Amino acid sequence: MATELIAQGFGGSYEVAVVVTGDDDFSKAIRYVQDQGKTVEVASFDANLSSGLERTADSITFLGEITDSIRR
């Protein structure tokens, strides 16, 4: 997923990426695409969101707060 985030961002496929993860392993890739002018929003459950990723993301959506609205 990190490779696609970088490749698609570099190729101009998006301006805003929504990454559904709480893993800090994605922070470096997110910072890279932000340096290219992209916006990165992270969606994660609060308990799974690393503090590093929380600091890196442009915005955070906590999935626990929107579960009722996304249920079928």
N, CA, C and O of each residue as an XYZ file, in Angstrom:
288
protein
N       0.829     -1.184      0.000
C       0.000      0.000      0.000
C       0.882      1.260      0.000
O       0.548      2.238     -0.669
N       1.983      1.249      0.728
C       2.862      2.419      0.758
C       3.468      2.672     -0.617
O       3.599      3.822     -1.037
N       3.836      1.609     -1.314
C       4.402      1.752     -2.657
C       3.390      2.371     -3.607
O       3.744      3.249     -4.393
N       2.151      1.935     -3.551
C       1.099      2.493     -4.405
C       0.815      3.952     -4.057
O       0.576      4.772     -4.944
N       0.840      4.270     -2.774
C       0.633      5.647     -2.347
C       1.661      6.559     -3.003
O       1.321      7.625     -3.517
N       2.921      6.134     -2.980
C       3.995      6.930     -3.585
C       3.893      6.934     -5.101
O       3.962      7.995     -5.722
N       3.728      5.755     -5.707
C       3.700      5.657     -7.175
C       2.535      6.441     -7.771
O       2.718      7.183     -8.736
N       1.352      6.283     -7.209
C       0.180      6.976     -7.734
C       0.259      8.480     -7.471
O      -0.191      9.284     -8.288
N       0.828      8.851     -6.337
C       1.005     10.272     -6.045
C       2.004     10.907     -6.992
O       1.780     12.008     -7.495
N       3.092     10.223     -7.230
C       4.115     10.722     -8.153
C       3.561     10.831     -9.568
O       3.913     11.745    -10.314
N       2.684      9.882     -9.934
C       2.085      9.880    -11.267
C       0.946     10.872    -11.429
O       0.397     11.014    -12.522
N       0.589     11.558    -10.356
C      -0.465     12.573    -10.441
C      -1.870     12.008    -10.426
O      -2.806     12.662    -10.887
N      -2.033     10.799     -9.901
C      -3.350     10.160     -9.900
C      -4.315     10.723     -8.863
O      -5.522     10.499     -8.959
N      -3.805     11.444     -7.885
C      -4.686     11.988     -6.852
C      -4.091     13.255     -6.265
O      -2.898     13.528     -6.401
N      -4.942     14.014     -5.617
C      -4.512     15.174     -4.833
C      -4.683     14.895     -3.346
O      -3.928     15.397     -2.513
N      -5.703     14.075     -3.026
C      -5.982     13.706     -1.643
C      -6.058     12.189     -1.564
O      -6.809     11.557     -2.307
N      -5.274     11.607     -0.659
C      -5.309     10.157     -0.435
C      -5.964      9.888      0.913
O      -5.736     10.614      1.880
N      -6.777      8.843      0.969
C      -7.344      8.384      2.232
C      -6.720      7.022      2.502
O      -6.926      6.069      1.751
N      -5.960      6.946      3.577
C      -5.245      5.732      3.939
C      -5.922      5.148      5.174
O      -6.018      5.810      6.208
N      -6.385      3.918      5.063
C      -7.083      3.271      6.171
C      -6.087      2.364      6.884
O      -5.882      1.214      6.497
N      -5.478      2.902      7.923
C      -4.482      2.182      8.719
C      -4.213      2.965      9.992
O      -4.526      4.151     10.087
N      -3.640      2.300     10.945
C      -3.184      2.974     12.149
C      -1.701      2.765     12.361
O      -1.134      3.206     13.361
N      -1.076      2.087     11.409
C       0.303      1.638     11.515
C       1.302      2.745     11.180
O       1.233      3.350     10.110
N       2.210      3.000     12.084
C       3.225      4.036     11.898
C       4.192      3.718     10.758
O       4.921      4.603     10.309
N       4.209      2.476     10.285
C       5.081      2.108      9.162
C       4.760      2.918      7.903
O       5.596      3.002      7.003
N       3.588      3.505      7.824
C       3.190      4.288      6.657
C       3.595      5.757      6.750
O       3.453      6.499      5.778
N       4.092      6.179      7.893
C       4.417      7.597      8.097
C       5.434      8.122      7.094
O       5.277      9.230      6.581
N       6.464      7.352      6.809
C       7.492      7.818      5.884
C       6.919      8.036      4.481
O       7.211      9.048      3.844
N       6.108      7.094      4.000
C       5.484      7.227      2.679
C       4.523      8.411      2.659
O       4.451      9.137      1.668
N       3.794      8.604      3.740
C       2.861      9.725      3.823
C       3.626     11.051      3.783
O       3.234     11.973      3.068
N       4.706     11.146      4.545
C       5.506     12.383      4.513
C       6.062     12.638      3.111
O       6.131     13.785      2.669
N       6.455     11.583      2.421
C       6.992     11.742      1.074
C       5.958     12.371      0.140
O       6.259     13.339     -0.559
N       4.739     11.823      0.128
C       3.730     12.375     -0.786
C       3.256     13.755     -0.333
O       2.874     14.578     -1.165
N       3.277     14.015      0.965
C       2.963     15.362      1.442
C       4.007     16.357      0.927
O       3.674     17.485      0.563
N       5.256     15.931      0.902
C       6.315     16.792      0.361
C       6.118     17.066     -1.128
O       6.660     18.036     -1.658
N       5.348     16.218     -1.801
C       5.028     16.410     -3.217
C       3.748     17.230     -3.394
O       3.257     17.395     -4.511
N       3.216     17.741     -2.284
C       2.034     18.599     -2.341
C       0.707     17.878     -2.187
O      -0.350     18.486     -2.357
N       0.745     16.594     -1.868
C      -0.493     15.820     -1.695
C      -0.995     15.942     -0.262
O      -0.220     16.172      0.666
N      -2.292     15.786     -0.101
C      -2.923     15.752      1.214
C      -3.225     14.305      1.555
O      -3.696     13.546      0.707
N      -2.954     13.920      2.800
C      -3.206     12.537      3.213
C      -4.084     12.538      4.455
O      -3.724     13.076      5.502
N      -5.248     11.918      4.300
C      -6.181     11.727      5.405
C      -6.061     10.282      5.861
O      -5.979      9.375      5.033
N      -6.051     10.060      7.164
C      -5.959      8.710      7.723
C      -7.281      8.366      8.389
O      -7.861      9.176      9.112
N      -7.746      7.151      8.132
C      -8.935      6.617      8.806
C      -8.482      5.412      9.614
O      -7.846      4.502      9.083
N      -8.813      5.410     10.903
C      -8.346      4.345     11.783
C      -9.233      4.271     13.013
O      -9.911      5.237     13.364
N      -9.221      3.113     13.664
C      -9.834      3.022     14.982
C      -8.883      3.662     15.977
O      -7.669      3.484     15.880
N      -9.415      4.390     16.915
C      -8.618      5.149     17.874
C      -7.583      4.265     18.576
O      -6.431      4.669     18.735
N      -7.981      3.084     18.990
C      -7.075      2.197     19.728
C      -5.915      1.700     18.873
O      -4.886      1.294     19.414
N      -6.058      1.724     17.550
C      -5.020      1.210     16.658
C      -4.155      2.292     16.037
O      -3.206      1.975     15.320
N      -4.450      3.539     16.287
C      -3.733      4.635     15.653
C      -2.447      4.951     16.407
O      -2.478      5.299     17.587
N      -1.324      4.827     15.719
C      -0.046      5.158     16.351
C       0.072      6.670     16.507
O      -0.494      7.434     15.726
N       0.802      7.080     17.511
C       0.966      8.523     17.746
C       1.763      9.169     16.610
O       1.522     10.327     16.268
N       2.708      8.433     16.024
C       3.480      8.968     14.909
C       2.610      9.230     13.693
O       2.753     10.259     13.032
N       1.720      8.312     13.400
C       0.823      8.482     12.261
C      -0.174      9.609     12.526
O      -0.535     10.357     11.618
N      -0.605      9.719     13.757
C      -1.531     10.800     14.118
C      -0.876     12.167     13.894
O      -1.533     13.104     13.441
N       0.413     12.279     14.211
C       1.124     13.541     13.994
C       1.387     13.808     12.512
O       1.460     14.963     12.093
N       1.527     12.752     11.726
C       1.901     12.882     10.313
C       0.717     13.233      9.417
O       0.857     14.041      8.499
N      -0.427     12.645      9.668
C      -1.595     12.813      8.787
C      -2.077     14.258      8.753
O      -1.966     14.986      9.739
N      -2.608     14.656      7.614
C      -3.217     15.978      7.497
C      -4.531     16.048      8.264
O      -4.888     17.092      8.810
N      -5.248     14.926      8.299
C      -6.470     14.842      9.093
C      -6.718     13.382      9.447
O      -6.207     12.472      8.794
N      -7.508     13.178     10.488
C      -7.810     11.837     10.998
C      -9.318     11.666     11.053
O     -10.037     12.564     11.492
N      -9.794     10.511     10.606
C     -11.179     10.107     10.820
C     -11.136      8.875     11.706
O     -10.513      7.872     11.357
N     -11.792      8.950     12.844
C     -11.838      7.807     13.749
C     -13.025      6.933     13.354
O     -14.179      7.347     13.453
N     -12.722      5.726     12.909
C     -13.754      4.838     12.375
C     -14.820      4.488     13.412
O     -15.981      4.284     13.059
N     -14.440      4.417     14.667
C     -15.410      4.118     15.721
C     -16.499      5.168     15.841
O     -17.606      4.879     16.294
N     -16.178      6.394     15.431
C     -17.156      7.485     15.520
C     -18.133      7.505     14.354
O     -19.170      8.166     14.421
N     -17.806      6.784     13.283
C     -18.687      6.827     12.115
C     -19.257      5.462     11.727
O     -19.840      5.310     10.653
N     -19.086      4.469     12.607
C     -19.554      3.127     12.261
C     -21.034      3.062     11.944
O     -21.444      2.364     11.016
N     -21.832      3.777     12.701
C     -23.275      3.749     12.426
C     -23.598      4.285     11.038
O     -24.501      3.774     10.376
N     -22.889      5.285     10.597
C     -23.186      5.875      9.285
C     -22.629      5.059      8.116
O     -23.043      5.264      6.975
N     -21.696      4.138      8.381
C     -21.144      3.350      7.279
C     -21.660      1.907      7.249
O     -21.308      1.139      6.354
N     -22.487      1.545      8.221
C     -23.084      0.200      8.215
C     -24.100      0.092      7.111
O     -24.729      1.077      6.724
N     -24.254     -1.117      6.605
C     -25.269     -1.354      5.573
C     -26.622     -1.512      6.159
O     -27.591     -1.717      5.428
